[in-house]
Amino acid sequence: MYGVRQKKGNAVQKDAYTLILEAIDTGVYKPGDRLVESELADRFGVSRTPIREALQRLETQSLLTRDGRSLIVASLDHNQLSELYVVRAELEGLAARLAARHATKEEVRVLRDMVEEDKALLGDPAALSRANRRFHKQIHLASHNRYLVQQLDLVHRSMALMATTSLAAEGRGEDALVEHDAIVCAIEDHDETAAYKALKDHISKAFVTRLKLDASA
């Protein structure tokens, strides 16, 4: 479970949409799970009206789907997964290219520190997955392109529909951090082409790992 019910003070700080989205993103609700207005309102300590509006918004974004009269967390089929990774690789690669052009030395320092600090998370796929999202988000911000950041936010919302992380595969965590280091080095060197390629290769390897995980499931 999500633990204790969310306090109303937290609900004031985060709207119902964000609370539900974060619950899906962190695996509290997984693909196929049914979402019920009354249960969500009780869990998050908010009224049913904002919950209903949030569910409608999530359905419009294809993060939820209908199963009869019920709303369930959507899942991605093989073709949807492939399409998502193609778009993600191109957009992430562009973000790295622009980060190599625009990132400040302070932003590069943050990325470098993330790579070093994340080494302590090896062996904990869930924590490493959260750290991985933070790392990629930092690259998005370092691109200094608000429209690209918005599109990548949409892509990463859909990534939440994956029930497992590719970082759970044996050895993938170590490899991912090596790849992160190469990305940061290219950004630090202001090598736009190398940054673009390093990020795209990173996403490609993650996709291969996920396909292998799905094939063995």
BELPERA-V260397 format. One record per backbone hydrogen bond with DSSP energy under -1.0 kcal/mol. CO is the residue of the C=O (numbers start at 1). NH is the residue of the N-H. E is the energy in kcal/mol with one decimal. If there is no record, write none. Layout:
co->(CO,CO)
nh->(NH,NH)
e->(E,E)
//
This chain:
co->(7,8,9,10,15,16,17,18,19,20,21,22,23,23,24,30,33,36,37,38,39,40,41,41,43,47,48,49,50,51,52,53,54,55,56,57,58,58,59,63,65,67,70,71,72,73,77,78,79,80,81,82,83,84,85,86,87,88,89,90,91,92,93,94,95,96,98,99,104,105,106,107,108,109,110,111,112,113,114,117,118,119,121,124,125,126,127,128,129,130,131,132,133,134,135,136,137,138,140,141,145,146,147,148,149,150,151,152,153,154,155,158,159,165,166,169,171,172,173,174,175,176,177,178,179,180,181,182,183,184,185,186,187,190,191,192,193,194,195,196,197,198,199,200,201,202,203,204,205,206,207,208,209,210,211,212)
nh->(11,12,13,14,19,20,21,22,23,24,25,26,28,29,27,33,73,40,41,42,43,44,45,46,6,51,52,53,54,55,56,57,58,59,60,61,63,64,62,74,72,70,67,35,65,32,81,82,83,84,85,86,87,88,89,90,91,92,93,94,95,96,97,98,99,100,102,103,108,109,110,111,112,113,114,115,116,117,118,120,121,122,124,128,129,130,131,132,133,134,135,136,137,138,139,140,141,142,143,144,149,150,151,152,153,154,155,156,157,158,159,161,162,168,169,172,175,176,177,178,179,180,181,182,183,184,185,186,187,188,189,191,190,192,195,196,197,198,199,200,201,202,203,204,205,206,207,208,209,210,211,212,213,214,215,216)
e->(-1.7,-1.8,-1.3,-2.2,-2.2,-2.4,-2.6,-2.6,-1.7,-2.0,-2.7,-2.2,-1.9,-1.5,-1.2,-2.7,-2.4,-2.5,-2.7,-2.0,-2.5,-2.6,-1.1,-1.4,-2.4,-1.0,-2.9,-2.2,-2.3,-2.5,-2.1,-2.0,-2.5,-2.2,-2.2,-1.6,-2.4,-1.1,-1.7,-2.3,-2.8,-1.6,-2.9,-2.8,-2.7,-2.8,-2.5,-2.3,-2.5,-2.5,-2.2,-2.0,-2.1,-2.8,-2.7,-1.7,-2.5,-3.1,-2.2,-2.1,-2.3,-2.3,-2.3,-2.6,-2.3,-2.2,-2.7,-2.7,-2.1,-1.9,-2.0,-2.1,-2.6,-2.5,-2.2,-1.9,-1.8,-2.9,-2.4,-1.3,-1.7,-1.2,-2.3,-2.6,-2.3,-1.9,-2.3,-2.4,-2.0,-1.9,-2.4,-2.4,-2.5,-2.1,-1.6,-2.3,-2.4,-2.0,-1.0,-1.5,-2.2,-1.9,-1.9,-2.4,-1.9,-1.6,-1.9,-2.5,-1.5,-1.6,-1.5,-1.9,-1.7,-1.9,-1.6,-1.9,-1.9,-2.8,-1.9,-1.7,-2.2,-2.6,-2.1,-1.8,-2.0,-2.5,-2.4,-2.0,-2.2,-3.0,-1.9,-2.5,-1.3,-1.1,-2.4,-2.4,-2.4,-2.7,-2.2,-2.3,-2.8,-1.8,-2.1,-2.4,-2.4,-1.8,-2.1,-2.2,-2.2,-2.2,-2.5,-2.0,-2.2,-2.7,-2.1,-1.5)
//
